[in-house]
Amino acid sequence: MNTNIAVKDKPRKNALVMFIHKMGSPPWFYDFTGKLIPWFWLIFGVLTAWGLYLGLVKAPADYLQGESFRIMYIHVPSAWMSMLIYSSMAVMGFIALVWRVRMMEILAMSSAPVGAAFTLVALVTGSLWGRPTWGTYWVWDARLTSELVLLFLYLGVMGLHNAIDEPRKAARAACLLALVGAVNLPIIHYSVKWWNTLHQGSSISITGGSNIDPSMLWPLLIMAIAVKFYYVANLLTRARVRLLEQDLRKGWVRNLVRERIK
Amino acid sequence: MNHTPFIWAAYTVGTIVFLWCALAPLARKKTAFRDIRRLIQLEERSGDSNP
């Protein structure tokens, strides 16, 4: 009788909590994400093809900027992602530092190269868009300069992580730098409001709607969703490789490789 | 001004960077698997030679 009561009173663990616990286990993470990654790549491919078709073929030319506005479909999603990835890296870095979660260290460090790639694309495509619209490839205005600082922050995080031999110490130091660098994010976002910049203000806001025509807006939103799938697929691929490299001598990695040899 | 070269350049740069960013970890994964396989083979050989 008493045993039944004990079983009844045992607190049930929330499914989400259980899932997070499981994700902390390297073999489970490796196996689970290995099944997800191809689907993320597939969704990214389909959405990108659809978004680019609508943006580059179907959308009409802009009355003011002409055809050059089509650079928006790669520039704007890349710029958004450069900030979103840094935010997520800082949050993961915070969790890694406070709760010492190894998977979070790995995910934060795997985010940095992807974020750097998006920032580089945002800067280069913005520069190529600037030449026909502003008449110059580059100006040292607040938005462009703060975005360039973001690229240097990503490179700094990657450099610091590679400079320390012990992986966990390296990750913690780099996570701290990522966290400190997050101060640049509001500066990038509000730079067009705080200072008089050549870069235009936001055309889309979550609360205030958009002043872009729907025929041009929809491809942009599709591309914005597509790049999120690219990020997750790329992040998980990189995290799996880092796990393999770090757990080189552990049983689960040995078993995995032995299965492949067979 | 003809805008087409700027559009092509932007999408070419984007494609190259994103492709490189997606393929680089796959090359690292291949190297990691090769290293681990070698390590296992070395250990198995040293285990055979030490009765």
Interface residues (C-beta under 8 A of the other chain):
Chain A: G66 E67 S68 R70 I71 I74 H75 S78 P113 V114 A117 L120 V121 V124 T125 L128 W129 R131 P132 Y230 A233 N234 T237 R238 R240 V241 L244 E245 L248 R249 V253 R254 V257 R258 R260 I261
Chain B: M1 H3 T4 F6 I7 A9 A10 Y11 V13 G14 V17 F18 W20 C21 A22 A24 P25 L26 R28 K29 A32 F33 D35 I36 R37 L39 I40
